[in-house]
């Protein structure tokens, strides 16, 4: 009898561990952005930079938008890049989302053509119009550098 009582909680624990990964596979994107770095300021050579970027935004919730911002990018002693960007998204109607994007960009190129973001997320710090309810919301970010001056990013609801 004790084995059955112990088995049921272990089975429930296993379900609780696997359920989030199944949910993550089915999450819907909020927006997608493609950006290009147009200016680089060297703060500390080889370690610290300001990458100024701009681009286009689309997806299910932002139509015909633009994005512009700056990433205070720092390489740590292990070669990992630390993303710390502030960006402004403006949609075709003039509604605005301002956000703070953080994440890591590990050294090397594991996929062969892309430098992926790891543990990236964005927090909406300000908004106007239809985006006002998003202020203080946090989104999961998947993204990558396709070379040193092109960035791709998708925001997902957590």
C-alpha positions in Angstrom: 0.0 0.0 0.0 2.8 2.4 0.8 4.3 1.9 -2.7 1.1 3.1 -4.3 0.9 6.2 -2.2 4.5 7.0 -3.0 4.0 6.3 -6.6 1.1 8.7 -7.2 3.0 11.8 -5.8 6.1 10.8 -7.9 3.9 10.5 -11.0 2.3 13.9 -10.4 5.8 15.4 -9.9 6.9 14.0 -13.2 3.9 15.5 -14.9 4.6 18.9 -13.4 8.2 18.7 -14.7 7.2 17.8 -18.2 4.1 20.0 -18.6 6.0 23.3 -18.9 8.2 22.0 -21.8 5.1 20.9 -23.7 3.5 24.3 -23.1 6.6 26.2 -24.3 6.5 24.3 -27.6 3.0 25.7 -28.2 3.4 29.3 -27.2 2.3 32.0 -29.6 4.6 34.8 -30.7 3.7 38.4 -29.8 6.0 40.1 -32.4 8.9 39.4 -34.6 11.7 41.9 -35.4 14.6 42.1 -37.8 17.2 44.7 -37.1 20.5 46.0 -38.4 23.3 47.6 -36.4 24.1 50.9 -38.1 26.6 52.3 -35.6 29.0 51.0 -33.1 30.6 52.9 -30.3 33.7 51.4 -28.6 33.5 52.1 -24.9 36.3 49.7 -23.8 38.1 48.0 -26.8 37.4 44.2 -26.9 35.0 44.4 -23.9 32.3 47.0 -24.0 30.3 48.5 -26.9 27.2 50.4 -27.7 25.4 48.9 -30.7 22.8 51.3 -32.3 20.2 49.3 -34.2 17.0 49.9 -36.2 14.7 47.7 -38.2 11.2 46.4 -38.8 8.6 44.7 -36.6 5.6 42.6 -37.5 3.7 39.7 -36.3 0.3 39.0 -34.8 0.2 42.0 -32.5 2.3 44.7 -34.1 1.5 45.6 -37.7 4.0 47.4 -40.0 6.2 48.6 -37.1 9.7 49.9 -36.7 12.2 49.4 -34.0 15.2 51.5 -32.9 17.5 51.3 -29.9 20.9 50.8 -28.4 22.5 47.7 -26.9 25.1 48.3 -24.1 26.9 45.0 -25.0 29.6 43.7 -22.7 31.9 40.7 -23.2 32.8 39.0 -19.9 36.2 37.3 -19.4 34.8 34.0 -20.7 33.8 35.5 -24.1 30.0 35.6 -23.3 28.3 38.6 -24.6 25.8 40.3 -22.3 22.8 41.9 -24.0 21.4 45.0 -22.2 19.3 46.9 -24.8 16.8 49.7 -24.6 14.4 49.8 -27.6 11.4 51.7 -28.9 8.9 50.0 -31.2 6.4 52.2 -33.1 3.5 50.6 -35.1 1.9 52.0 -38.2 -0.7 53.9 -36.1 2.0 55.6 -34.0 1.4 53.5 -30.9 4.7 52.9 -29.0 6.3 50.2 -26.9 9.5 51.0 -25.0 11.3 48.0 -23.6 14.5 46.7 -21.9 16.0 43.5 -23.4 18.5 41.4 -21.5 20.1 38.1 -22.3 23.3 36.3 -23.1 25.2 35.5 -26.3 27.6 32.6 -25.7 30.9 32.4 -27.5 31.4 30.2 -30.4 28.9 29.4 -33.1 27.0 26.2 -32.2 24.5 26.3 -35.1 27.1 27.0 -37.8 25.4 30.2 -39.1 23.9 31.9 -36.1 24.9 33.3 -32.7 21.8 32.6 -30.6 20.5 34.5 -27.5 20.3 32.5 -24.3 18.1 33.3 -21.3 16.8 36.4 -23.1 13.7 38.4 -22.0 12.2 41.8 -22.4 10.3 44.0 -20.0 7.9 46.6 -21.3 8.9 49.8 -19.6 6.5 52.2 -21.2 3.7 52.2 -23.9 1.1 54.3 -25.5 -2.3 53.6 -27.1 -3.4 50.0 -27.3 -0.1 48.8 -25.8 -0.5 50.6 -22.4 -1.8 47.4 -20.7 1.6 45.8 -21.5 3.6 48.1 -19.2 5.6 45.9 -16.7 4.9 42.8 -18.7 7.8 40.5 -19.4 8.2 38.4 -22.6 10.5 35.5 -23.4 12.8 36.4 -26.3 14.3 34.0 -28.8 16.8 35.6 -31.1 20.1 35.4 -32.8 22.8 37.4 -34.6 23.0 36.2 -38.2 26.3 38.1 -38.5 27.8 40.8 -36.5 25.3 43.5 -37.7 22.0 41.7 -38.3 19.7 40.7 -35.4 16.5 38.6 -35.4 14.1 38.5 -32.4 10.8 36.9 -31.5 8.9 37.8 -28.4 6.7 35.1 -26.7 4.2 35.4 -24.0 5.6 33.6 -20.9 
